């Protein structure tokens, strides 16, 4: 009796051990919602996250992109996360639970040493509501960048440096997620002159093989960049406008779906904004037909026609004068 009892206990413990194996977060195996959310520890607010500290968090909790797409549509993730290179992975930083939504903080690592911080907003049922990127270790502008999150939460993105007079030069941008919609700016505070500050194009280096993949615009503050998408019928774009002395500003990044030989449309689940695009021989025109108030100021619309810019001509190196003389001899 004791011998059979011992064998039964051994088999029971073996089964329990098998059932409690850690989840596979690569995405190659199915993950339960409970296991997925458990990898995000609770964050005690307020908290400050620095871009210089992102790489140091790369050693544990490797999460594959396939794990994210088990729960959230690729069509919503890719416009913000971008195309993940081979060897890329994610690490869970933590979560912020609120009554109507929860915030999941993730770091995306791309070889060799590139890290970006994202925030995924989900419903209590884990439905993806919005995605926003905040920090990037490749910001090479001479500033320190950090994200301060308070208890509301408000996500305060700060860039700061010490000026020639040893005084702090800073720009602070406060973001919140409203109960419905997308992340929106609620505060801008700066003690520096931003009129001549360059606009960073986040998709500038992306592939541009499609005939419509080009840069269009009037100047460095009013332009749209179009790049290759995940399929021939999809194009990635980044749109930025600043008109009327800065009273009209707007910015939009996402995928446009080709709807005809020269037409395309931006439409994203959960976003009331809809923009129609038309490609002409030497220009692109666009016009919002949905409510795009989350992406631009109240004094203007996303409606413009931009000329096609000339692609930069690569300068050939000057011939070596000494070499030419030898050849002529």
C-alpha positions in Angstrom: 0.0 0.0 0.0 2.8 2.4 1.0 4.7 1.5 -2.2 1.7 2.3 -4.4 1.0 5.5 -2.4 4.6 6.6 -2.9 4.3 6.0 -6.7 1.0 7.9 -6.9 2.5 10.9 -5.0 5.6 10.9 -7.3 3.4 11.0 -10.4 1.2 13.7 -8.9 4.2 15.9 -8.2 5.6 15.3 -11.6 2.3 16.4 -13.2 2.2 19.5 -11.1 5.7 20.3 -12.1 4.8 19.9 -15.8 1.7 22.1 -15.4 3.7 24.9 -13.7 6.3 25.2 -16.4 7.0 28.9 -17.1 5.2 30.3 -20.1 7.0 30.6 -23.4 7.0 34.4 -24.2 8.6 33.9 -27.6 5.1 33.7 -29.1 5.7 30.2 -30.5 3.3 28.8 -28.0 -0.1 30.1 -26.9 -0.1 32.3 -23.8 -3.0 32.9 -21.5 -4.1 36.5 -20.8 -3.4 35.9 -17.1 0.2 34.8 -17.9 0.7 37.6 -20.3 -0.3 40.3 -17.8 1.6 38.7 -15.0 4.9 39.4 -16.7 4.2 43.1 -16.2 4.9 44.1 -12.5 2.9 46.8 -10.9 4.6 50.2 -11.2 4.6 52.5 -8.2 4.0 56.1 -9.3 5.5 58.6 -9.7 8.4 57.1 -11.7 11.1 58.5 -13.9 12.6 56.5 -16.8 15.8 57.7 -18.6 16.7 56.8 -22.2 20.3 56.1 -21.0 18.9 53.3 -18.7 17.0 51.4 -21.3 19.9 49.2 -22.5 20.6 48.0 -19.0 17.2 46.4 -18.8 17.9 44.1 -21.8 18.8 40.9 -19.9 15.6 39.4 -18.7 12.0 38.6 -19.8 12.7 38.3 -23.5 9.3 38.6 -25.3 8.9 37.9 -29.0 6.8 40.0 -31.4 4.6 37.0 -32.0 3.6 37.1 -28.3 2.3 40.7 -28.8 0.3 39.7 -31.9 -1.4 36.9 -30.0 -3.3 39.7 -28.2 -3.0 42.9 -30.3 -3.5 43.4 -34.0 -0.3 43.8 -36.1 -2.0 46.6 -38.0 -2.1 48.7 -34.8 1.3 47.8 -33.6 3.4 48.2 -36.7 2.8 51.9 -37.5 4.4 52.8 -34.1 6.7 49.9 -33.4 8.0 49.8 -37.0 9.5 46.7 -38.6 11.3 44.5 -36.1 14.8 43.4 -37.3 16.0 39.8 -36.9 17.1 39.2 -33.3 14.8 41.9 -31.9 12.8 41.3 -28.7 10.9 43.1 -26.0 11.1 43.4 -22.3 8.2 44.2 -19.9 8.9 47.1 -17.6 5.6 47.2 -15.8 1.9 48.1 -15.8 -0.3 50.9 -14.4 -3.8 49.8 -13.6 -6.7 52.3 -13.8 -10.5 51.8 -13.6 -11.1 52.2 -17.4 -7.8 51.2 -18.8 -4.4 49.8 -18.1 -1.0 50.9 -19.3 1.7 48.3 -20.3 5.3 49.6 -20.6 7.6 47.8 -23.0 11.1 48.2 -24.2 11.9 47.1 -27.8 15.5 46.0 -28.3 17.0 45.9 -31.8 20.6 44.8 -32.4 23.2 45.8 -31.8 22.3 48.5 -29.2 19.1 50.2 -30.0 16.2 50.5 -27.5 12.9 52.3 -27.5 10.2 52.7 -24.8 6.6 52.2 -25.7 3.3 52.4 -23.8 0.4 50.2 -24.8 -3.0 51.2 -23.5 -5.5 48.4 -23.2 -9.1 48.0 -21.9 -9.8 45.9 -18.7 -10.5 43.1 -21.2 -7.0 43.5 -22.7 -8.2 45.0 -26.0 -5.6 47.4 -27.5 -6.7 51.0 -27.4 -3.6 52.9 -28.4 0.2 52.7 -28.7 2.7 55.5 -28.1 6.5 55.6 -28.2 8.3 57.9 -25.8 12.0 57.3 -25.5 14.7 56.3 -28.1 18.4 55.6 -27.4 19.3 56.9 -30.8 18.3 60.5 -30.1 21.6 62.1 -30.9 20.8 65.7 -30.3 22.9 66.6 -27.3 20.0 66.5 -24.9 19.2 64.2 -22.0 15.8 62.5 -22.5 13.6 61.1 -19.8 9.9 60.3 -19.1 8.2 61.3 -15.8 4.9 59.5 -15.1 2.8 60.8 -12.3 -0.2 59.3 -10.6 -2.9 60.5 -13.0 -1.1 59.3 -15.1 0.4 62.1 -17.1 3.4 61.1 -19.3 5.8 64.1 -19.2 8.5 63.7 -21.8 11.5 65.9 -21.1 14.5 66.8 -23.0 17.2 68.9 -21.2 20.8 70.1 -21.5 23.1 72.6 -19.9 23.6 75.8 -22.0 26.8 77.8 -22.5 25.8 80.0 -19.5 25.4 76.8 -17.3 21.7 77.3 -17.2 19.3 74.4 -17.9 17.6 74.4 -21.3 14.6 72.3 -21.5 11.4 71.3 -23.4 8.6 69.4 -21.6 5.6 67.8 -23.3 2.8 66.4 -21.3 0.7 63.5 -22.8 -2.4 61.8 -21.5 -4.7 59.1 -22.7 -8.3 60.4 -22.6 -11.2 58.0 -21.7 -11.7 57.6 -25.4 -9.5 58.2 -28.4 -5.7 58.5 -28.6 -2.8 59.9 -26.7 -3.0 63.7 -26.8 -0.8 66.6 -25.7 -2.1 68.7 -22.8 1.0 70.7 -22.0 4.0 72.2 -23.7 6.6 74.1 -21.6 9.9 75.3 -22.9 12.6 77.9 -22.2 14.3 77.6 -25.6 13.5 79.0 -29.0 11.9 76.2 -30.9 11.1 78.2 -34.0 14.2 77.0 -35.8 14.2 73.5 -34.2 14.4 70.7 -36.8 11.6 68.2 -37.1 12.8 64.7 -36.7 11.5 62.4 -39.4 11.1 58.9 -37.7 10.8 57.0 -41.0 13.5 58.9 -43.0 15.8 55.9 -43.4 13.1 53.3 -44.2 13.1 51.6 -47.6 11.7 53.7 -50.5 11.4 51.3 -53.5 7.7 51.9 -54.3 7.0 54.5 -57.0 5.1 56.7 -54.5 7.7 56.3 -51.8 9.1 59.8 -51.8 9.5 63.0 -49.8 7.0 65.8 -50.6 6.8 69.2 -49.0 7.2 73.0 -49.0 9.9 73.2 -46.4 11.4 71.5 -43.3 8.3 72.1 -41.2 5.6 71.2 -43.8 6.2 67.9 -45.5 5.1 64.3 -45.8 7.4 61.3 -46.2 6.1 58.1 -47.8 8.0 54.8 -47.4 7.4 51.1 -48.3 4.9 49.3 -46.2 4.5 45.7 -45.2 2.8 44.8 -48.5 2.6 46.4 -52.0 -0.8 47.8 -51.2 0.3 49.5 -48.0 2.6 52.5 -47.6 4.0 54.0 -44.4 3.9 57.7 -44.0 4.8 60.6 -41.7 3.0 63.9 -42.0 4.0 67.2 -40.3 2.6 70.7 -40.8 3.4 74.0 -39.1 1.6 77.0 -40.7 0.4 80.5 -39.9 3.2 81.3 -37.6 2.8 78.1 -35.6 -0.9 78.6 -34.8 -1.6 75.6 -37.1 0.3 72.5 -36.3 -0.3 68.8 -37.0 1.4 65.5 -37.1 0.3 62.0 -38.2 2.1 58.7 -38.7 0.7 55.5 -39.9 -0.2 53.3 -42.9 -2.1 54.4 -45.9 -4.0 51.7 -47.9 -3.9 52.1 -51.7 -7.5 52.3 -53.0 -6.8 53.0 -56.7 -4.0 53.6 -59.1 -3.2 57.0 -57.5 -5.3 57.1 -54.4 -4.9 55.9 -50.8 -6.6 56.2 -47.5 -5.6 56.3 -43.9 -8.1 54.6 -41.6 -7.2 53.0 -38.3 -9.4 51.0 -35.9 -10.3 53.0 -32.8 -9.3 56.3 -34.5 -12.0 58.6 -35.9 -9.4 60.3 -38.2 -9.7 59.4 -41.9 -7.4 61.0 -44.5 -7.6 60.6 -48.3 -4.4 60.9 -50.4 -4.0 61.4 -54.1 -0.6 61.0 -55.9 0.0 63.2 -58.9 2.9 63.3 -61.2 4.9 65.8 -59.2 2.9 66.2 -56.0 0.7 64.6 -53.3 -2.6 66.0 -52.0 -4.4 65.0 -48.9 -7.6 65.9 -47.1 -9.1 64.7 -43.9 -12.7 63.3 -44.1 -12.9 62.1 -40.6 -12.3 63.8 -37.2 -8.5 64.3 -36.9 -8.6 66.7 -34.0 -6.3 64.4 -31.9 -3.6 64.9 -34.6 -3.7 68.6 -35.2 -4.6 72.0 -33.7 -8.1 73.3 -33.7 -7.3 76.2 -36.0 -6.5 74.1 -39.1 -7.2 70.9 -41.0 -5.0 68.2 -42.5 -5.6 69.4 -46.0 -2.8 70.4 -48.3 -0.9 69.7 -51.5 2.9 69.2 -51.3 5.2 69.2 -54.3 7.6 66.2 -54.8 11.1 67.0 -53.6 14.2 66.2 -55.6 16.1 63.2 -54.3 19.6 64.3 -53.1 22.3 63.8 -55.7 25.2 61.7 -54.4 28.4 63.7 -55.0 31.2 61.7 -56.7 34.6 61.9 -55.0 37.0 64.3 -56.7 39.7 62.5 -58.8 43.1 62.3 -57.3 45.3 64.8 -59.1 48.5 62.9 -58.6 47.0 59.7 -59.9 45.7 61.4 -63.0 49.1 62.9 -63.7 50.7 59.4 -63.5 48.1 58.0 -65.8 48.6 60.7 -68.3 52.3 60.0 -68.4 
